[in-house]
Amino acid sequence: MTPEHRFHKFDPSNAERLLSEERAELHPPQRVLALLDLRAGQVVADVGCGPGFFTLPIARAVQPGGRVFALDIVPEMLDRLRGRLGAHGVSNVDPLLSQESSLPLGDMSCDRLLAAFLLHELADPAASLSEMRRVLRPHGSGVVAEWFARESPVGPPLRVRVPPHRAAAWLRAAGLTPEPPVTLGPYSYVIAFRR
């Protein structure tokens, strides 16, 4: 963590906002899933899954035979996710309580990884991204999604937002190879990367 690094944790009492139609319009899940290049039978880690905004569509995309490890550091988020999995009849997701820089997954256990709107919440981005690299299989790939570092009517405080160049530098420092950033919505971008 650099001296100027700041981070901001999402308040779990606002979890409903993470599942809103407005969020789906601002950050279209299908665009993120297309960049993940999901296929039946794959194993995917959704790191910082929250209540499962991306988790459920990923789980459907890797059927038949695929699994999703849904990781979060907040037990209430995972409880909310479990309720949604039951309500939607989704059985190929394992919600797991995690630590930021210690994922409860084996080395090279995942084909794909998603870290959506997570970088600005990390206390130690270097350690967390190195851990994400550890769980990706050789030639595995992933996507980070983040807020542009400019004012917007929604999103985290401007002071914690991670501009695309910084996100790409963090990925490279962790031994991952980023692609150029792509605009996701009016206030957000995505960077695909590979191990």
C-alpha positions, -999 to +999 in steps of 0.1 A: +000+000+000+014+034-010+011+063+014-014+081-008-036+049-012-071+053+003-099+028+003-136+028+011-158-001+023-193-005+010-219-004+038-237-038+038-269-022+050-272-008+015-270-043-001-303-038-019-288-010-040-263-036-054-292-056-069-312-026-083-324-022-119-305+011-119-273-008-113-280-032-141-285-003-164-253+014-152-231-017-152-246-042-177-238-077-164-239-093-199-210-070-211-189-082-181-198-118-187-189-115-224-154-103-215-150-132-190-156-156-220-175-181-199-181-217-210-199-247-196-178-266-171-156-237-160-147-229-124-151-191-117-142-171-086-164-140-080-142-121-056-161-095-035-194-110-047-217-091-024-253-103-027-246-119-061-253-093-087-228-110-111-228-144-093-261-157-105-256-149-142-221-164-140-236-196-125-260-199-153-233-193-179-210-221-167-238-248-167-237-276-172-209-288-150-194-254-139-190-240-104-188-205-089-169-197-058-186-166-044-162-149-020-169-120+003-155-107+036-190-097+049-211-126+063-243-106+058-236-103+021-232-141+018-264-147+038-282-125+013-266-144-016-276-178-001-312-166+000-311-155-036-296-188-047-324-207-030-351-184-045-336-188-080-329-226-077-292-221-084-271-250-069-237-246-085-225-217-063-204-220-031-206-189-010-174-186+010-163-162+037-129-148+027-102-124+037-091-097+014-056-111+008-062-147+017-087-164-005-101-198+007-093-215-026-065-238-037-036-228-060-046-227-097-082-238-089-101-214-112-104-208-149-119-173-146-120-146-119-142-115-115-134-086-092-162-061-098-160-028-081-136-041-055-102-024-062-113+008-044-122-013-013-089-031-009-066-021+019-036-038+002-043-041-035-009-057-042-015-086-017-051-091-029-042-092-066-013-115-060-037-138-042-061-136-072-033-146-095-025-176-072-059-191-076-060-187-114-049-216-135-021-211-161-037-192-190-067-184-168-082-150-172-104-125-154-120-091-154-118-061-130-145-035-131-142-001-115-155+034-114-139+061-135-120+086-113-143+114-120-174+128-103-207+110-109-241+110-092-235+075-078-205+055-067-178+057-040-161+089-030-139+103-057-108+102-035-108+064-035-116+057-071-089+038-091-082+052-125-076+027-153-039+033-156-034+026-119-056-006-120-035-018-150-003-011-131-015-030-101-025-060-123+010-060-139+027-058-106+008-089-095+021-108-125-011-105-145-013-092-181-040-065-186-058-056-218-066-020-226-095-007-205-130-007-220-159+015-210-186-005-193-212+022-185-214+060-181-193+059-149-174+026-151-148+007-170-135-029-172-101-044-178-097-080-189-065-097-178-048-131-181-024-150-160 
